[in-house]
Amino acid sequence: QVQVVESGGGLVQAGGSLRLSCTASRPIFNGNPMGWFRQAPGKEREAVSCMNWNGRMTYTADSVKGRFTISRNNPQNTVYLQMNSLKPEDTAMYYCAAVALGSGWCVAAGDYWGKGTLVNISS
């Protein structure tokens, strides 16, 4: 079964940290760049951070640079997003997906999305 499952969201105070995890089926994950996206109420989905297969190329949105770090464990088909110094404006549903990635850009690729994990940051 081809699927994407995100976890690790929750309610934390501003300044706190969360670590999101995403496990994807091998056809989605294997050999592909993967990325994290978020969508806040009333806003469009945006790319947060992406990483290629070997970890040598990454993309990070300006709004989270210096605070969020993406990583991946290829043998476990898992990608992570470490989020530190969280702000109320980080509140959103977070998703992961296979991506296309280049210098300074990252876009979703393919048709598979998980249900997401909700991150809620209180002030």
Disulfide bonds with the S-S distance in Angstrom:
Cys22-Cys96 1.63
Cys50-Cys106 1.90
